[in-house]
Amino acid sequence: ALRPNFVVTWGNLGVEYYLRGDVGRAGLSWLRVRLLELQYVDALCNLGCLYYVQKRWDDGVRVLLRTLKVKPDHIMVYNNLGCVLVCKGLVKEAAHCFLTLAVKLKDGFAVGRVNLGEVLVGMEERIRDGMRYLGRTIEIDPFR
């Protein structure tokens, strides 16, 4: 039987619901985790990603920033936060998230470099920097 307060199980259940396309139940599972354990960053990160998919960008930013307070070096939180900020039109702030992710936290994390490169290419004054990051991504992960 499922222990009603077991946060890892609720977090994993949310992932399963999400992968099956049931975002409503996924969100409920991650909200339950948030109520039970405010420090469980993977579920909070997933909840922020869900808000991104649902175009609830303000909620996504709020959850992801709270998550960074708990674990300031969480790779996917920076990635998800950068994606949400791009959608909100906050390109420079998004670039900062991707730069932190790509360079300071995990240099070999190709997704962060791709996102940073694309954001910088979109900023007219930073096109060369963007191309440099995209080129470095090909060196790191040629299949990206």
Salt bridges, closest charged atoms under 4 A:
ASP22 OD2 - ARG25 NE 3.72
ASP42 OD1 - HIS74 NE2 2.90
ASP58 OD1 - LYS88 NZ 2.29
ASP59 OD2 - ARG56 NH2 2.97
ASP59 OD1 - ARG62 NH2 2.59
ASP73 OD1 - LYS71 NZ 3.25
ASP107 OD1 - ARG113 NH2 2.48
ASP107 OD2 - ARG136 NH2 3.52
ASP129 OD2 - ARG126 NE 2.58
ASP129 OD1 - ARG132 NH2 3.16
GLU139 OE1 - ARG136 NH1 3.18
